[in-house]
Amino acid sequence: MINEKPKYYFNKEEYGRIYNWNSIFSLFDSLKTPDTVWKPRREILNSKYGVLISSRSIGKTSNVLLLGLCQRALYNTQIVYIRSTENEFTPTEAKKLVSVINEYEGGRYIKQLTKEKYNCIIYKARAFYYALIEEGQVVAKDSEECIKVLTVDRWDDYKSSVNMPRGDFFLFDEFIRTRYQPDEFIKFCDLFKTVARERMSPVIFMLANGISLTSPYYSELEIKSYLRALKDGQHISVSTEDGTRIYIERCAVPPKAKEKRAFFNSLFLGFKNPKLGAITGGQLWALPNVPHLYSRAESERVDYICRQIYIDYEGEYLRLDIVDDDRNGVHLEVVPAGTLKEDAVILTLNPPSDPREIYLLGGRRRKLRRVILDIISEGKVFFATNEQGAVFKSYIERALDKESDPLI
């Protein structure tokens, strides 16, 4: 434990303790984690949110957990580990979460952080505890969990069951998923408020393998444009319009690990399929490889049937042109929106607030819905870029998902 007089926000304990992050990072540095894995930067803690995106298997989760355990060693805080849904976090997943920390040099990290009192972390009933294991048997266990597991889908249950006055280190792991629950970000914020109460002291780490470029979380956090502009290894700190500060990093594979990864990829994954990019680490975003717009000879017939249909995906607009030509017959051409026309028909995932807007795909009885889905089923949709293909795909998937709601 750190030997200093506690300081609190507004000089009141209820508003949370002011932590010395330099001391916490100094303890983390003393653990001497391998230089073949990613390590958190000190400037992350100049912001309350740290959004960390990367390809898989570079050490993000283990090292962020270790940073939280360093904070616990000095201040007796607790880590709040969050996943989106309860069924995502099985006992097998729990074992994998702490396997690196438990196994590295015979549990050296844990021995060092607990002054040799414990040598591993065990899992029981949605929580992790320090423990001492000898000859395969648990001979001692800490009475208080060091990591508490919560899930966003149970946000409402926690209002009457969770009390963590020292739960000041939040780690939302794998927050980018294929399926986004309705109002998931709002539920996450509610969960956070339940644990944090009025404290100013918590920090929030949001970790993901960069698979989806179109996750609603990027828009909810107001970081979409920044994130897309970042290159591998770059980071930036930004503030929302209402003042919330967010650190964003495209975490890079450390140089000493790149050679080994490249050799592994050459042995097993040396194929041209671009979809392998997010697995090999050569491409952060798993963008769909979509059919692109094509050039026509002057002699080819082309009729533009409709050029006023738009989709609004989290504030990003695309125009859907219904086109008929000699090469593909009736098809869709998806292009950047430009200026929205006065007679626009705007498909939106949110309740319409503009007379030009139509909810989702317009309803099961509307001809427009049938036309769009028929063209998709025939494989006759063409895009300016793969990124726009990803936006279009996400819109259609979320619209169909919402249509399955019995209230729609």
VEXKOL-129419 format. One record per residue: y, z, x of N, C-alpha, C in turn. Coordinates in steps of 0.2 Angstrom, whole numbers, plus 5000, padded with zeros to 4 digits. Layout:
BEGIN
YZXYZXYZX
...
This chain:
BEGIN
499450005004500050005000500650005004
501149975002501849965006502250035005
502450055011502850115011503550105011
503850095005504550085003504750114996
505350134996505550154989505550104984
505250104978505250054974505950034971
506049964971506649944968506549904962
506949914956506749874950507349834948
507249784944507749744941508149794936
508749784937509249824933509149904933
508749914939508649984941508250024935
507849984932507350014927506649984928
506150034928505450014929505249964924
505449974917505249924912505449854913
505949844917506049774919505749744925
505349784928504849754933505149774940
504649774945504749794952505049724956
505449734960505649684965505249684971
504849634972504349634977504649604984
504449624989504649594996504149544997
504249484996503849424997503749405004
504149425008504149415015503549455018
503449515015502949565017502249535015
502249515009501649485006501449425010
501849385011501649325015501449335022
501749395025501549415032500849435032
500649475026499949495026499549435025
499749385021499349325020499249295026
499749285030499649255037499149285041
499149355041498749395045497949375043
497849355037497149335036496849275039
497349235042497149175046496649135043
496849105037496449065034496348995038
495848955037495748895041496348845040
496448815046496948765046496748695043
496148695040495848635037495948635029
496348695027496448695019497248705018
497448685012498148695010498348765010
498948785012499248855012499848855008
499948905004500648905000501248915005
501748885003502448895007502848955004
503148985008503549045006504149025001
504348965001504948944997504648934990
504048934988503748934981504048994978
504149054981504349114978505049114977
505449064978506149064977506249044969
505649024966505649004959505149044956
505249044949504749084945504049044944
504148984943503548934942503448904949
502748894950502548854956502048804953
502248744952501748694949501448654955
500848654956500448634962499948584960
500048514962499648464960499348434966
498648414966498348384972497748354970
497448314974496748294973496248354974
495648354973495248414972495048434979
494748494980494448524986494948524992
495548554991495948564997496148634998
495848684994495948754994496448784990
496748754986497348774982497148844978
496648844974496448904970496348964974
495848954979495649004984496249034987
496748994990497249024994497849054989
497949024983498349064979498049124976
497449134975497149194973497249244979
497149224985497149264991497949294991
498349254990499049274990499149324985
498849314979498949374974498549434976
498049434979497649484982498049524987
498449484991498949514996499449554993
499749534987500249564983499849634980
499249624978498949684976498849734981
498649714987498549764993499149804994
499749774993500349804995500649844989
500549814983500949844977500449864972
499849854972499349874967499449834961
499649774961499749734956499049704954
499049664948498449634946498649554945
498049514946498149444945497949424938
498349384934498149364928497849294928
497249284928496949214929496849184922
497149124921497149094915496849024915
496449014909496148944908496348924901
496248864899496448834893496048864887
495348864888494948884883494448924885
494148974881493649014883493048984885
492848934882492148904884492248864890
492848854893492848824900492648874905
492748944904492548984910491949024908
491348994911490749024911490549064917
490049104916489849144922489749104929
489549044928489448994934490148984936
490648964932491348954934491649014938
491449074935491749134938491449144945
490849134946490549134953490849084958
490949024955491248974960491948994962
492349024957493049044958493149084964
492749134965492749184971492249174976
491949114976491349104981491649094988
492249064989492549054996492749114998
493149154994493349224996492849264998
492249264994491749314995491349295002
491249235003490749205008491049195015
491749185015492049175021491949225026
491649215032491549265037491249325035
490849325030490449385028490949435024
491449405020491849445016492449475020
492649435025493149465030493849475026
494049425022494649435018494649505014
494149515011494149575006494149635010
493749635016493649695020494349715023
494749655025495349665028495849695023
495849665017496349685011496249755008
495549775009495449845006495249895011
495449875018495349925023494649945024
494149895023493449905024493149945018
493449955013493149995007492749955003
492849885002492449844999492349785003
491849745001491649685004491549625000
491649624994491549564989491949574983
491949524979492249524972491649514967
491549554962491049534957491449524950
491049494946491349474939490949514934
491349534929491049574923491449574917
491249544912491649544905492349524906
492449464908493149434909493549464913
493249494919493749524924493349524930
493749524936493449534943493649594946
493149624949493249694953493049694960
493449724964493149734971492549784971
492049764975491449804975491149804983
490749854984490449864990489649844989
489449794992488749774991488349784998
487749824997487349835003486649825001
486349785005485649755004485549734997
486049694995486049664988486149704982
486349764983486449814978487249834978
487549844972488149864971488149944972
488449964977488450034978489150074977
489650024976490250054974490649994971
491150014966491549964962492149994960
492749954962493349984960493449994952
493750044950493850064943494250014939
494749984943495249934939495049864942
495149814937495049744939495549724943
495449684948495949654952496149584949
495749554945495849494942495649494935
496149484930495949484923495949414921
495449394917495349324914495649314907
496049274906496349264899496349184898
496249174891496249094889496749084884
497049024885497649004880497449004873
496848984872496548974865496549044861
496549104865496549164862497149204862
497749164863498349194864498549244859
498349234853498549284847498149344847
497549344850497149404850497349454855
497749434860497949474866498549514864
498849504858499449544856499249614855
498649624853498449694851497949724856
497749684861497249704865497349704872
497949674875498049674882498649714884
498549754889499149794891499049794899
499449764902499449754910500149764913
500349824913501049834916501149814923
500549804927500649774933500349704934
500249674929500049604929500649554930
500749554937501349514938501249454942
500649434943500449374947499949324942
500249274939499949234935499649164938
499049154937498749084940498449054934
498748994932498548954926498148894930
497548904930497048854934496848794930
496848734933496648674929497048664923
497648674923498048674917498148604914
497948554918497948484916497248464914
497148444908496448434905496548364901
495948344899495948284895496148294888
495948354885496148374879496748424879
497248414875497848454875497848484868
497748554867497848584861498448574858
498548574851499148574848499648634850
500248614852500648674854500348714860
499948684864499648724869500148764874
500748724876501148754880501548814877
501648814870501948864867501548924867
500848914866500348964866500349004873
500348954878500348984885500949034886
501549014883502149054884502049114880
501749114874501649174870501249224874
500649194877500249234881500549264886
500949224890501349254896501749314893
502149304888502649354885502249414883
501649414881501249464879501049514885
500949484890500749514896501349544900
501849494901502449514905502949564901
502949554894503449594890504149584892
504449634895505149624897505249614904
504749614908504749624915505049554918
505449564923505749504927505349484933
504849524934504449524941503949474941
503649444936503049404937503249334940
502749304943502749234945502149204942
502249134941501749094938501549034942
500949034944500748974948500348934943
500448864942500048814938499748764943
499148764943498748724947498348674943
498348614946497948554943497748504949
497148474948496948414951497348354947
497648314951498148264948497748204945
497448224939497048164935497548134931
497848164926498248134921498948134923
499248074923499948064924500448074918
500048084912500448084906500348144902
500148204905500048264902500648284898
500548314892501148344889501448404892
501148434897501348494901501948464905
501948404908502548384912503148374908
503148354902503748354898503948424895
503448464894503648534891503948574897
503748564903504048594909504648554911
504848494908505448454910505348434917
504748414920504748394927504448324928
504348294922503948234923504248184928
504948174927505248124932505248144939
505248204940505248234947504548224950
504048244946503348244949503148174950
503348124946503148054947503448024954
504048054956504348024961504148054968
503748114968503548144974502948104977
502948104984502448074987502048134990
501448114993500948164995501248205001
501248275000501448325004502148345003
502548314998503248324997503248384992
503848414992503948464987504648474985
504848504979505548504977505648564972
506248594972506348644967506848624963
506748634956507248604951507348664946
507848654942508048694937508048654930
507748684925507848654918508548664916
508748634910509448634908509648704906
509148744904509248814902509148864908
509048844914509048884920508448904922
507848884920507248904923507048864929
506948904934506848864941506148854942
505948794944505248774945505148744952
504648764956504448734962503848684960
503948624963503448574962503148544969
502548544969502248514976501648474975
501648414978501048374978500748394985
500248434984499948464989499548414993
499648415000499248365004498648395007
498148355009497648375013497848385020
497748445023498048465030497748415035
498148395040497948345045497248355048
497048415049496448425052495848415048
495948415041495448405036495348325035
495948285036495948215034495348175038
495248195044494748155048494048165045
493948225043493248245040493148215034
493748215030493748185023493648105023
493948075028493948005029493247985031
492948025035492248015037491748015032
491848075028491348085022491448025017
492048005016492147945011491847885013
491947875020491647815023490847815022
490547875022489847875022489547865015
489947895010489747895003490147864998
490747854999491247834993491647774996
491447735000491747675003491747614998
491947624992491947564987492647554985
492747494982493347464980493647484973
493147524970493347544963494047584963
494547564960495147614961495147674957
494647684953494547744949494247804953
494047784959493747834964494347864968
494947844967495447864971495647944970
495547964964495648034963495148084966
494548054967493948084970494048084977
494148034980494148024988494848054990
495348064986495948094989496448034991
496247974990496647914992497247904986
497147934980497547914975497647984971
498148004969498248074966498048064958
498348004955498347994948497747954947
497347974942496747924940497047884934
497447824936497647784931497147734929
497147714923496747664920496847594924
496347554925496447494928496547444922
497147424920497147394913497347324914
497247274909497347204910498147204910
498347154915499147154915499347084912
500047094911500347034908500246974912
500246914909500046854913500646804912
500746754917501246704916500946644912
501346604909501146554905501446484908
501046434907501346364909501846354903
502346314905502846294900502546254894
501946224895501646184890501246224885
501146294887500746334883501146364877
500746364871501046394865501146464865
501646494863501746564862502146584856
501946624852502346644846502346724846
503046744846503146814845503146844838
502646874836502546894828502946944827
503046994831503447054830503547094837
504247104838504447134844504947194843
504747234837505147294836504747354835
504147354837503747414837503747454843
503847514843503947554849503447624848
503247644854502947714854503447764858
503447824855503847874859503347924861
503247924868502747974870503148024875
503248084872503548134875504248114878
504648074874505248044876505247984880
504647964882504547894885504347844881
504747784881504747734875504447674879
503947644875503647574876503747534870
503847464871503847424866503147384865
502947384859502247344858502447274855
502347224858502447154856501847124853
501847104847501247074844501346994845
500946964849501046904851500446854850
500546794848500046744847500146684852
499546674856499646614861498946584861
498946524865498346484865497746524869
497946564874497446594878497046654875
497446694872497146754869497146764861
497546714858497646724851498046784850
497946824844498446874843498246934847
498746964851498647014855499247064856
499247114860499747164861500047154868
500647154869500947154876501347214876
501247264880501547324881502047324887
502647334885503247324890503747384890
504147394895504647444895505047434889
505347484886505647484879506347454880
506747464885507447444885507847484880
508347444877508747474871508347474865
508247524861507947524855508347484850
508047434846508347394841508547434835
509047404831509247444825508647444820
508247384820507747384815507047404818
507047444823506447474826506047504822
505347504823504847544820504547584826
504747654826504547694831503947744829
503447734833502847774831502947844836
502847904833503047964836502448014835
502348054839501848114839502148174835
502848174834503148234831503348214824
503448264820503748244813504348204814
504348154810504948104811505648134809
506148124813506848144812507348094812
507048024812507447964812507147924807
507547884803507347844797506847784800
506947774807506547724810505847744812
505747814812505147834815504547844810
503947834812503347834808502847884812
502547934808502147984811501447954814
501347964820500647944823500547874823
500047844819499947774819500147744812
500547784808500747764801500347784795
499747814797499347834791498747784790
498247804787497647764787497747704782
498147714778498247654773498747604775
499047614781499647574783499347514787
499547454785499247394789499447394796
499947424798500147424805499647464809
499347514807498847554810498247514811
498047474806497447434806497547374811
498047344811498247294816498147314823
498447374825498447394832497747414834
497447454830496747474832496247414832
496347364828495947304828496047264835
496647264837496847224843496547264849
496647334849496347374854495547364854
495247364849494547364849494247294851
494647244851494547174854494647164861
494947224864495147214871495747174872
496147164868496747114869497447154869
497447204874498047234875498247224883
498847204884499047184891499647224893
499747244899500247294901500647274907
501247294908501647274914501347314920
501147374919500947414924500347464922
499947484927499447534925499747604922
500247624925500647684922500747674915
501047614913501147604906500547604902
499947584905499347584902499147654900
499247694905499047764904499447804899
500147784898500547814893500247784886
500147724885499947694879499247724877
498747734882498147764881498147834878
498647874882498747944880499047944873
499447904871499747904864499247894859
498847844860498347824855497847884854
497647904860497147964859497348024856
498048044857498248104854498448084847
498648024845498748014838498148014834
497647984836496947984833496748054832
496848094838496648164838496948204832
497648194832498048234827497848204820
497648144819497448114812496848154810
496448174814495748214812495948284809
496548304810496748364807496748354799
496348404795496348394788497048394784
497548424788498148424784498548364785
498348314789498648254790498448204785
